[in-house]
Amino acid sequence: MDIRAAGLADVPDIQAIYAHHVLHGTGTFEEEPPSVEEMTVRFRKVVDRGYVWLVASDATGVLGYGYYAPFRERSAYRFTVEDSIYVREDVRGQGVGKALVVRLIELATAAGLRQMIAVIGDSENVGSIGVHASLGFQMIGTMKSAGLKFGRWLDVVTMQRPLGKGDTNLPV
């Protein structure tokens, strides 16, 4: 498996992976898959601002993707990012997601960022919660019944991990 910076040529594969999760999963609360064109806009919004979007791939193609982007737009959040990870259905549970999160943590730390937030759809999403916990993310809260999808109420789990020196000092 190779983890590399995603490019525009990867967007159709990224869109296909995400569309599957939109239609069949509760990790995202979107209910209609975005088009390739919309995913291209989202991709550009992240990378054009200097944030990181990665893909994991092998001979079969793109296995999954992950990116980090601003947690919130206000300037006070400038050292805090949110990660997003999606893995192709046929390779879930094989370490692709974890490898992507590890690399995102490394790159965000190297960029001088101080906190990474994971906003995980569905408190029953034990795979994503477990991966993040295994990499040092702490559970910081659960928003109960925050979304309605597939005819049921879904929680949102928030986890957080310090990067580098975290909050032990102020950035220079």
Residue pairs with C-beta under 8 A, 6 or more apart in sequence:
1 56
1 57
1 58
1 63
1 96
1 99
2 56
2 57
2 58
3 54
3 55
3 56
3 99
3 100
3 103
4 54
4 55
4 57
5 52
5 53
5 54
5 55
6 14
6 43
6 47
6 53
6 54
6 55
6 65
6 67
8 40
8 43
10 55
10 62
10 65
11 36
11 39
11 40
11 43
12 36
13 55
13 61
13 62
14 39
14 43
14 55
14 62
14 65
14 86
15 33
15 34
15 35
15 36
15 39
17 62
17 64
17 65
17 86
17 87
17 88
18 28
18 33
18 34
18 39
18 86
19 33
19 34
20 88
20 89
21 27
21 28
21 86
22 28
22 30
22 31
22 32
22 33
22 34
23 33
24 89
25 121
26 121
26 122
26 124
26 125
26 149
26 150
26 154
27 86
27 120
27 121
27 122
27 125
27 128
28 86
28 121
29 121
29 147
29 149
29 154
31 149
34 42
43 53
45 69
46 52
46 53
46 67
46 69
47 53
49 69
49 70
51 67
51 68
51 69
51 70
51 81
52 67
52 68
52 104
52 107
52 108
52 111
53 65
53 66
53 67
54 65
54 66
54 67
54 100
54 103
54 104
55 62
55 63
55 64
55 65
56 62
56 63
56 64
56 65
56 66
56 87
56 96
56 99
56 100
57 63
62 88
63 87
63 88
63 91
63 96
64 85
64 86
64 87
64 88
64 91
64 96
64 97
64 100
65 85
65 86
65 100
66 83
66 84
66 85
66 86
66 97
66 100
66 101
66 103
66 104
67 83
67 84
67 104
68 81
68 82
68 83
68 84
68 104
68 107
68 108
68 113
68 116
69 81
69 82
69 84
70 77
70 78
70 80
70 81
70 82
71 77
71 80
71 81
71 82
71 115
71 117
72 80
79 112
79 113
79 114
79 115
79 171
80 113
80 114
80 115
80 116
80 117
81 108
81 113
81 115
81 116
81 117
82 116
82 117
82 118
82 119
83 101
83 104
83 116
83 117
83 118
85 97
85 100
85 101
85 104
85 128
85 131
87 96
87 97
87 100
88 96
92 127
93 127
97 127
97 128
97 131
98 131
98 134
98 135
101 131
101 132
101 135
102 135
104 116
105 116
105 135
105 161
105 163
108 116
108 163
109 163
109 164
112 164
112 171
113 163
113 164
114 162
114 163
114 164
114 165
114 166
114 167
114 171
115 160
115 161
115 162
115 163
115 166
115 167
116 137
116 160
116 161
116 163
117 158
117 159
117 160
118 128
118 132
118 137
118 157
118 158
118 159
118 160
118 161
119 156
119 157
119 158
120 128
120 129
120 132
120 156
120 157
120 158
120 159
121 147
121 154
121 156
122 154
122 155
122 156
122 157
123 129
123 142
123 154
123 155
123 156
123 157
125 157
129 139
129 157
129 159
132 159
132 161
133 139
133 159
135 161
136 161
136 162
137 159
137 160
137 161
138 159
138 160
138 161
139 157
139 158
139 159
140 158
140 159
140 160
141 157
141 158
142 155
142 156
142 157
142 158
143 155
143 156
143 158
144 155
145 153
145 154
145 155
146 154
146 155
146 156
147 153
147 154
147 156
148 154
